Amino acid sequence: MTITSVQSLLPGRIASNSAEKQTAKPPPQLHGITDFPFKGYHPPQPEGYQQSQAHPDTSAIVIDNGKVNQSRLLELTRDSQLTYVPPAQVLISSRPLNRQCQFVGYDAYVDATTRGQLRNGFDPGSSVVGNWDVMEGVLDYLFLKLGVDGANGGVGRPILMTEPIANMGYSRKMMNEILFECYSAPSVAYGVDSLFSYRYNGGKDGLIVDSSHTSTHVIPVMNSKPILSNSSRLNWGGLQGSEYLMKLMKLKYPTFPTRLTDAHMEEMVHNHCYVSQDYSRELNGYLEWSGLEDRDRVIQYPFTEHVVQEKTEEELAKIAERKKESGRRLQEQAARMRLEKLVKKEQELEYWKDLQIRLENENKKETRRILEAEDLKDEAALEKMIRELEKSIKRSRNKDLGIEETEEQPEEMTFPMLDIPDDQLDEAGLKEKRHQRLMKSNVDARQRAKEEKEREKARVAEEERLDREERENNFESWISKRRDNRKRILQNIKDRDRFTADLGNRKSLASQMRMKTLANLASDGPKKRRRGGDEDDFGANDDDWGVYRTVAVGDASDDEEEEDLNAMLDSAEKELLEFDPEFSEHNTFAAQSDWTKSLVHAFLRGPWPFDPESQREAHQLHLNVERIRVPEVVFQPSIAGVDQTGLIEIVADIINQRYTDPQDQSRLLKDVFLTGGNTLFTGFDERFRNEVRGFLPTDASLNVRKASDPVFDAWKGAAQWASGSDFSRSSVTRQEYLEKGSEYIKEHELGNSIW
């Protein structure tokens, strides 16, 4: 056995020929998967923090507190370093070190032990901090990587942190307490990430569409000031898209041999999904055979393949020679055994013939004594034995000589003793009469069976005659019966397969009924026998044994068990092929089961055959309709079960209902700004532009643009804003925190307002 990685795969499989399609499909292009986002060790980079010591009041630590923490130091207008830290932490007690070890960020994915105890700093499905122990550990790790020495018991630099729109006061309060109490920050300011991105890209009046990791927001901006009261939120983002793809993959491959992780799903969404310009039309033809090999993406997971050593022609020739020699020896051995058996039969025949000759000169008493000593009833039994031995010896000799035997007609048996009354017979005569009565009953039984067989043959011939007459006189009724019969057989096959599959599912009705039967048997069966108790009489009645059939296959009858459904289906389809003009080879069950015509196969395995014995193919995921279905949720949330309207309807509502002034509408439509990682899908801006246009007047001007870097422009805009004078005016100082409390906030044009 060899362990094969994704990088070492050499795709060389070609699709097999089918009844309809003889053209071979090219082998699939395999896409690998990153096991875990472990980046390795990165040493601290204290250069930026050391350079900022000369100007501590004009430098700041900027933290984009979203999916990835991005921290950077600014010295006047010069940039220093950038650090990315996922908000994840693991605490593990190490017995060899006798201490608790902490892993933060990408380091938390270092091995299986840490990955199994991973904790996230945000509440599930949101961008609101909920686990403050994790957040404190992430900030510790972040400041250490930035080279913060903590000589004065704190970071010694102002902090600017982004937050989601309409962030809760409790979350901001806890963050203030950590930054001021634990890190002794001289001042702290907060701002909305999407507003920083819009400012960085030069926006003043327009409509911000921020589709980020956990949600999608639409924010109107007038005179560089966000109108948060007219903003709307859709609870769908990149995180929900990854979770949705996870559900789809688990439904699609319920027995996939490898564990699917959130990191895998996120990578697939980023690398293989795109926004369809006409979702309904493209979905209808997505699984069509033509071009499916280009639309279907094959994700190959690592696997262990069983390698079979191929033998050379010389080795195969030696094996064939050994088999031939072994067969020859077996034939010789069988011939010797047949010869020995023939010699033994000839010796027995000679012995019995000598005994028969000797009995001719003995009296009746001595004859009876000799026959009883040889376990023979009478001389007739001896004669019968001699006759059977002669036939057996003759048959064996003819077989060795290759002479075909002619079947001898059996002599008609007579039973004269049955006509003689019992009082006229002695003991030997009565015994012989009983023997002849038994023989006559056997002959009569064979005769009745022969007559029954003849009657059955005649009945079948009569049915065929009547069937032929019905076909010739009333063809429509006859063919309708044949079609109904085929449907019934197909339904029985489906029921049988479904029942067999349900037996493997413990929660299915079939398995529950089977277990109920077993439980009833256990409760109703004989208890442990005690002295004087009843004996176990199970099996005395023939009906007792039917319980095993019930446990094995359910409540099916014996007739249904004995039916060969496949043979019956073949016979029915053969008859329809011969007489039904509307039934062709394409309609047969075998043709419909062909994988080249199966929509389910195209959905699960693409346009290539599937070998269930191949570990390589068993460890493959096929992304096809999921590539457009996952990004489509932001436009049609109902397909994922989200009870909200789509992004286009939200934008149309803000434009047409909340701003009725045509001048305001024109100002918003002249700069529709797309930001956030969920807008990076190919075709997102084009689809957005085309569908929003359908809700606007024909003469309305629409300009849609995307952020230069939808993921990092939020941090860049915050860093740019921190270098200006507005930052110091909008920051809450430590003295203000102590005087006015942790809930105190200063409003500014890029932050949340106090509602």
LOLUMSE-74466 format. One record per residue (C-alpha): x, y, z. Coordinates in steps of 0.05 Angstrom, whole numbers, padded with zeros to 5 digits, always signed. Layout:
BEGIN
XYZ/...
This chain:
BEGIN
+00000+00000+00000/+00024+00069-00017/-00002+00136+00009/-00016+00182-00050/-00022+00257-00042/-00061+00303-00087/+00001+00332-00119/+00026+00263-00142/-00038+00244-00178/-00032+00230-00252/-00103+00234-00280/-00106+00183-00335/-00176+00155-00331/-00218+00157-00393/-00294+00148-00394/-00318+00081-00419/-00360+00074-00481/-00435+00071-00473/-00493+00050-00517/-00505+00121-00540/-00440+00158-00531/-00377+00127-00559/-00334+00189-00554/-00285+00188-00496/-00285+00245-00447/-00218+00276-00428/-00194+00258-00358/-00218+00305-00304/-00173+00362-00281/-00162+00350-00207/-00160+00407-00156/-00125+00397-00091/-00147+00418-00022/-00107+00451+00034/-00113+00409+00096/-00107+00464+00148/-00088+00538+00147/-00025+00530+00188/+00027+00582+00166/+00086+00560+00207/+00126+00600+00255/+00133+00675+00243/+00182+00713+00287/+00162+00780+00317/+00175+00843+00276/+00188+00900+00325/+00219+00948+00275/+00156+00990+00266/+00142+00995+00340/+00213+01016+00354/+00211+01069+00300/+00147+01097+00329/+00179+01109+00397/+00203+01177+00373/+00132+01199+00359/+00086+01159+00405/+00029+01210+00402/+00025+01212+00326/+00031+01137+00316/-00026+01088+00326/-00042+01014+00326/-00098+01002+00276/-00138+00937+00284/-00190+00914+00234/-00229+00869+00282/-00265+00828+00230/-00254+00757+00207/-00179+00770+00206/-00146+00818+00254/-00101+00865+00215/-00056+00908+00257/-00006+00959+00236/+00035+01016+00265/+00037+01084+00233/+00094+01133+00242/+00069+01200+00213/+00056+01181+00140/+00104+01123+00136/+00077+01052+00139/+00109+00997+00180/+00089+00923+00182/+00023+00886+00175/+00002+00827+00217/-00056+00779+00203/-00085+00739+00261/-00148+00697+00257/-00189+00707+00321/-00179+00635+00346/-00146+00607+00408/-00131+00541+00441/-00109+00528+00513/-00076+00461+00526/-00046+00435+00591/+00022+00404+00577/+00043+00350+00626/+00116+00346+00605/+00124+00422+00613/+00077+00425+00673/+00045+00488+00646/-00013+00512+00603/+00005+00525+00530/-00031+00576+00489/-00039+00574+00413/-00068+00634+00377/-00086+00650+00304/-00057+00604+00252/-00016+00569+00305/-00081+00539+00332/-00083+00494+00270/-00015+00463+00283/-00040+00392+00298/-00101+00351+00310/-00101+00363+00385/-00104+00439+00378/-00154+00436+00321/-00201+00394+00363/-00204+00447+00418/-00207+00509+00375/-00248+00568+00402/-00269+00629+00363/-00273+00700+00391/-00338+00718+00355/-00408+00695+00368/-00429+00641+00318/-00452+00671+00253/-00438+00743+00272/-00382+00794+00276/-00397+00811+00348/-00344+00791+00399/-00372+00741+00448/-00313+00703+00477/-00271+00754+00512/-00219+00705+00538/-00203+00688+00465/-00203+00761+00445/-00154+00778+00501/-00109+00721+00479/-00111+00745+00407/-00093+00816+00428/-00035+00790+00470/-00009+00750+00411/-00019+00810+00365/+00019+00859+00408/+00076+00809+00419/+00084+00800+00344/+00085+00876+00336/+00142+00879+00386/+00105+00917+00441/+00152+00913+00500/+00101+00934+00554/+00155+00970+00593/+00105+01019+00622/+00052+00966+00634/+00015+00980+00569/+00020+00986+00494/+00037+01060+00497/+00002+01077+00431/-00068+01101+00413/-00113+01046+00385/-00162+01051+00327/-00208+00991+00320/-00261+00975+00269/-00329+00948+00288/-00392+00925+00252/-00448+00973+00237/-00498+00981+00295/-00450+00946+00342/-00480+00932+00410/-00461+00978+00468/-00443+00919+00513/-00392+00893+00463/-00359+00962+00458/-00361+00969+00534/-00323+00904+00544/-00273+00922+00491/-00260+00989+00525/-00248+00955+00591/-00198+00907+00561/-00160+00960+00522/-00157+01011+00579/-00150+00964+00639/-00107+00908+00610/-00065+00945+00560/-00067+01016+00588/-00082+01046+00520/-00076+01123+00521/-00137+01130+00476/-00185+01087+00436/-00229+01102+00375/-00278+01060+00336/-00304+01063+00265/-00346+01022+00216/-00303+00980+00170/-00344+00992+00106/-00343+01067+00117/-00267+01066+00123/-00263+01027+00057/-00310+01077+00023/-00269+01136+00047/-00204+01104+00025/-00232+01096-00046/-00252+01169-00049/-00327+01164-00038/-00370+01222-00014/-00441+01212-00038/-00466+01143-00057/-00492+01076-00035/-00446+01026+00001/-00459+00952-00010/-00416+00916+00041/-00422+00840+00034/-00370+00814+00084/-00357+00751+00125/-00420+00748+00167/-00471+00795+00137/-00488+00842+00080/-00504+00916+00092/-00530+00971+00047/-00512+01040+00073/-00531+01106+00039/-00479+01162+00046/-00496+01236+00037/-00442+01290+00042/-00392+01239+00068/-00439+01223+00126/-00472+01154+00130/-00548+01153+00140/-00551+01094+00186/-00625+01102+00199/-00638+01084+00125/-00590+01025+00124/-00610+00952+00116/-00579+00886+00133/-00582+00817+00101/-00559+00762+00148/-00516+00727+00096/-00442+00731+00082/-00381+00689+00067/-00387+00649+00131/-00459+00628+00117/-00439+00611+00046/-00386+00563+00071/-00434+00531+00120/-00486+00525+00065/-00436+00489+00020/-00419+00443+00078/-00492+00423+00084/-00498+00412+00009/-00435+00368+00007/-00458+00326+00066/-00525+00314+00033/-00491+00299-00033/-00438+00252-00005/-00466+00225+00061/-00413+00169+00064/-00353+00210+00044/-00292+00174+00075/-00255+00238+00095/-00276+00291+00144/-00300+00356+00112/-00279+00419+00150/-00300+00491+00148/-00232+00511+00121/-00242+00463+00062/-00310+00493+00046/-00284+00564+00051/-00229+00547+00002/-00278+00515-00047/-00324+00575-00044/-00266+00624-00058/-00234+00583-00114/-00291+00551-00151/-00357+00589-00142/-00381+00647-00185/-00444+00688-00195/-00489+00667-00252/-00517+00722-00296/-00581+00681-00310/-00588+00632-00253/-00652+00596-00274/-00630+00586-00346/-00560+00563-00328/-00585+00517-00273/-00632+00481-00321/-00575+00463-00367/-00518+00457-00318/-00518+00380-00316/-00525+00370-00391/-00473+00324-00420/-00446+00375-00469/-00391+00416-00436/-00402+00386-00367/-00329+00367-00361/-00313+00442-00362/-00367+00461-00312/-00354+00404-00264/-00296+00416-00215/-00265+00354-00184/-00236+00364-00114/-00187+00309-00097/-00174+00292-00024/-00113+00253-00003/-00124+00178-00003/-00090+00111+00007/-00092+00068-00056/-00083-00007-00057/-00027-00021-00106/-00030-00088-00142/+00037-00113-00167/+00030-00131-00241/+00064-00196-00262/+00109-00203-00322/+00092-00247-00381/+00144-00298-00357/+00111-00302-00288/+00042-00308-00320/+00067-00365-00365/+00096-00401-00304/+00030-00394-00267/-00009-00421-00327/+00039-00480-00333/+00031-00496-00259/-00045-00494-00265/-00041-00540-00326/+00004-00589-00290/-00041-00588-00229/-00102-00603-00273/-00065-00661-00307/-00048-00691-00239/-00120-00684-00216/-00144-00720-00279/-00094-00776-00269/-00115-00783-00196/-00189-00785-00216/-00175-00838-00269/-00138-00881-00217/-00196-00874-00168/-00246-00893-00222/-00203-00954-00240/-00198-00975-00167/-00273-00967-00158/-00286-01009-00222/-00240-01064-00198/-00274-01064-00131/-00343-01069-00164/-00319-01127-00208/-00293-01164-00147/-00360-01153-00112/-00397-01177-00174/-00355-01240-00176/-00368-01253-00102/-00443-01245-00108/-00446-01289-00170/-00407-01344-00134/-00455-01337-00076/-00514-01343-00123/-00485-01407-00154/-00472-01436-00084/-00543-01423-00062/-00570-01466-00119/-00545-01529-00082/-00569-01508-00012/-00636-01521+00021/-00684-01466+00040/-00662-01462+00112/-00589-01456+00096/-00604-01407+00040/-00643-01362+00089/-00586-01365+00139/-00533-01346+00087/-00576-01288+00060/-00589-01261+00130/-00514-01264+00144/-00504-01220+00082/-00560-01172+00102/-00604-01194+00044/-00678-01207+00048/-00684-01261-00005/-00656-01286-00070/-00692-01232-00108/-00652-01179-00071/-00588-01216-00088/-00608-01218-00161/-00625-01144-00161/-00557-01127-00130/-00521-01168-00184/-00562-01134-00238/-00546-01064-00212/-00472-01080-00206/-00470-01105-00279/-00504-01041-00302/-00456-00997-00262/-00394-01035-00289/-00420-01030-00360/-00434-00955-00352/-00364-00942-00325/-00330-00981-00381/-00371-00945-00434/-00353-00878-00404/-00279-00895-00406/-00285-00918-00479/-00327-00858-00499/-00388-00899-00519/-00454-00862-00511/-00506-00901-00472/-00576-00912-00498/-00631-00903-00449/-00665-00969-00435/-00739-00971-00429/-00758-00993-00359/-00796-01057-00354/-00868-01052-00334/-00873-01071-00261/-00926-01120-00237/-00952-01131-00168/-00985-01200-00165/-00983-01206-00089/-01033-01149-00081/-01090-01192-00109/-01079-01248-00058/-01116-01243+00008/-01074-01237+00071/-01102-01301+00102/-01073-01341+00045/-01002-01315+00055/-00949-01335+00106/-00904-01285+00141/-00855-01279+00082/-00914-01269+00034/-00943-01214+00077/-00876-01180+00079/-00869-01184+00004/-00941-01159-00005/-00925-01097+00038/-00863-01086-00004/-00902-01090-00069/-00955-01043-00041/-00901-00992-00026/-00871-01000-00095/-00939-00992-00128/-00952-00927-00089/-00886-00900-00115/-00903-00919-00186/-00972-00887-00179/-00941-00824-00151/-00893-00818-00209/-00950-00830-00257/-00992-00775-00224/-00933-00727-00227/-00924-00742-00301/-00998-00730-00314/-00995-00665-00275/-00936-00643-00316/-00973-00659-00380/-01034-00620-00355/-00990-00560-00336/-00959-00563-00405/-01027-00564-00437/-01050-00506-00393/-00990-00464-00413/-01002-00479-00486/-01075-00460-00478/-01056-00394-00444/-01007-00379-00500/-01062-00393-00551/-01111-00347-00515/-01058-00294-00507/-01041-00298-00581/-01115-00292-00599/-01123-00231-00554/-01062-00199-00584/-01090-00210-00654/-01162-00189-00639/-01153-00135-00585/-01083-00109-00589/-01093-00044-00549/-01119-00081-00488/-01065-00134-00494/-01007-00083-00499/-01037-00042-00442/-01034-00103-00396/-00962-00115-00415/-00943-00044-00399/-00978-00047-00332/-00943-00112-00316/-00875-00080-00330/-00893-00021-00285/-00912-00069-00229/-00846-00107-00236/-00806-00042-00234/-00843-00020-00172/-00828-00087-00138/-00755-00078-00155/-00755-00008-00126/-00790-00033-00063/-00740-00089-00055/-00680-00044-00063/-00710+00008-00016/-00724-00045+00036/-00653-00072+00030/-00625-00002+00039/-00671+00012+00098/-00646-00049+00134/-00578-00015+00140/-00610+00047+00171/-00626+00037+00244/-00679+00093+00243/-00717+00065+00184/-00785+00031+00191/-00758-00035+00165/-00702-00038+00217/-00750-00018+00272/-00799-00073+00253/-00743-00123+00250/-00718-00104+00319/-00789-00106+00345/-00796-00177+00319/-00731-00197+00353/-00753-00165+00418/-00819-00202+00415/-00783-00267+00402/-00738-00254+00462/-00796-00239+00508/-00842-00295+00483/-00788-00348+00477/-00775-00403+00529/-00743-00380+00593/-00685-00415+00625/-00709-00484+00642/-00712-00503+00714/-00722-00570+00746/-00791-00594+00729/-00803-00536+00680/-00832-00539+00610/-00788-00564+00554/-00771-00520+00494/-00816-00544+00437/-00795-00492+00385/-00793-00524+00316/-00845-00577+00330/-00892-00538+00286/-00870-00521+00215/-00897-00450+00223/-00845-00436+00276/-00790-00433+00224/-00824-00377+00186/-00799-00327+00238/-00729-00330+00208/-00757-00308+00141/-00793-00250+00175/-00730-00227+00211/-00687-00233+00149/-00731-00200+00096/-00792-00173+00130/-00864-00193+00118/-00855-00216+00047/-00889-00281+00027/-00854-00343+00001/-00880-00331-00069/-00851-00261-00070/-00784-00288-00045/-00780-00340-00100/-00795-00291-00155/-00736-00272-00198/-00756-00200-00211/-00698-00186-00258/-00715-00246-00302/-00788-00227-00302/-00770-00156-00323/-00726-00182-00379/-00782-00226-00405/-00833-00169-00402/-00787-00120-00437/-00769-00172-00490/-00843-00180-00506/-00853-00104-00509/-00793-00096-00555/-00823-00147-00603/-00894-00121-00606/-00898-00050-00577/-00880+00003-00630/-00872+00056-00576/-00823+00015-00535/-00750+00015-00558/-00682-00002-00530/-00677+00067-00500/-00738+00052-00455/-00710-00011-00425/-00689-00013-00352/-00617-00028-00371/-00614+00033-00417/-00645+00078-00365/-00594+00053-00314/-00537+00072-00359/-00494+00124-00323/-00487+00166-00386/-00562+00179-00383/-00568+00187-00307/-00578+00257-00280/-00559+00233-00211/-00493+00206-00237/-00478+00272-00272/-00493+00308-00207/-00450+00262-00164/-00394+00241-00211/-00395+00287-00271/-00388+00261-00342/-00339+00205-00322/-00352+00133-00300/-00346+00115-00227/-00307+00056-00201/-00330+00041-00129/-00267+00000-00117/-00221+00059-00132/-00200+00097-00069/-00179+00154-00113/-00249+00165-00140/-00281+00152-00073/-00242+00211-00045/-00267+00260-00098/-00318+00315-00091/-00353+00341-00153/-00374+00414-00152/-00424+00432-00207/-00490+00465-00190/-00462+00485-00122/-00415+00533-00158/-00472+00579-00175/-00521+00560-00120/-00479+00583-00061/-00465+00654-00087/-00537+00660-00111/-00564+00661-00040/-00545+00734-00031/-00593+00750-00089/-00645+00696-00071/-00640+00680+00004/-00701+00635+00001/-00662+00579-00033/-00622+00571+00031/-00682+00579+00077/-00667+00651+00097/-00732+00690+00110/-00707+00756+00082/-00710+00792+00016/-00651+00792-00031/-00596+00843-00040/-00627+00873-00103/-00695+00883-00070/-00660+00916-00010/-00623+00965-00055/-00687+00979-00095/-00726+00993-00031/-00675+01043-00006/-00671+01079-00073/-00745+01080-00090/-00780+01081-00022/-00734+01115+00028/-00708+01169-00020/-00765+01197-00061/-00728+01260-00082/-00700+01248-00153/-00638+01289-00136/-00622+01245-00076/-00634+01183-00118/-00587+01209-00171/-00532+01224-00120/-00537+01153-00092/-00538+01119-00160/-00478+01156-00187/-00433+01120-00138/-00455+01049-00118/-00394+01022-00081/-00383+00946-00072/-00337+00923-00016/-00326+00862+00028/-00297+00794+00012/-00364+00765-00010/-00364+00813-00071/-00301+00780-00099/-00342+00727-00136/-00333+00730-00211/-00392+00765-00243/-00418+00795-00177/-00414+00868-00200/-00442+00853-00269/-00502+00814-00241/-00514+00869-00190/-00512+00923-00243/-00559+00887-00290/-00612+00870-00238/-00611+00938-00204/-00622+00970-00272/-00689+00933-00276/-00716+00972-00216/-00696+01041-00241/-00726+01088-00292/-00698+01082-00362/-00665+01151-00359/-00632+01139-00291/-00556+01140-00289/-00523+01082-00253/-00449+01075-00236/-00426+01012-00199/-00354+01005-00178/-00316+00957-00134/-00264+00972-00080/-00192+00967-00103/-00182+00914-00049/-00250+00892-00020/-00218+00854+00037/-00163+00901+00062/-00188+00969+00042/-00224+00975+00108/-00158+00971+00145/-00124+01017+00095/-00178+01069+00102/-00174+01064+00179/-00099+01072+00175/-00106+01133+00130/-00157+01164+00177/-00113+01151+00238/-00058+01195+00208/-00104+01256+00206/-00129+01305+00258/-00199+01274+00262/-00171+01213+00296/-00148+01249+00359/-00214+01289+00364/-00255+01225+00357/-00215+01183+00407/-00237+01170+00478/-00177+01184+00523/-00161+01145+00586/-00181+01203+00630/-00249+01208+00595/-00258+01133+00604/-00245+01139+00679/-00291+01199+00686/-00349+01179+00640/-00348+01104+00642/-00335+01048+00593/-00398+01061+00552/-00377+01131+00532/-00367+01140+00457/-00351+01199+00412/-00390+01204+00348/-00357+01219+00282/-00374+01212+00209/-00342+01143+00202/-00369+01111+00265/-00433+01086+00295/-00483+01135+00323/-00516+01132+00391/-00587+01111+00378/
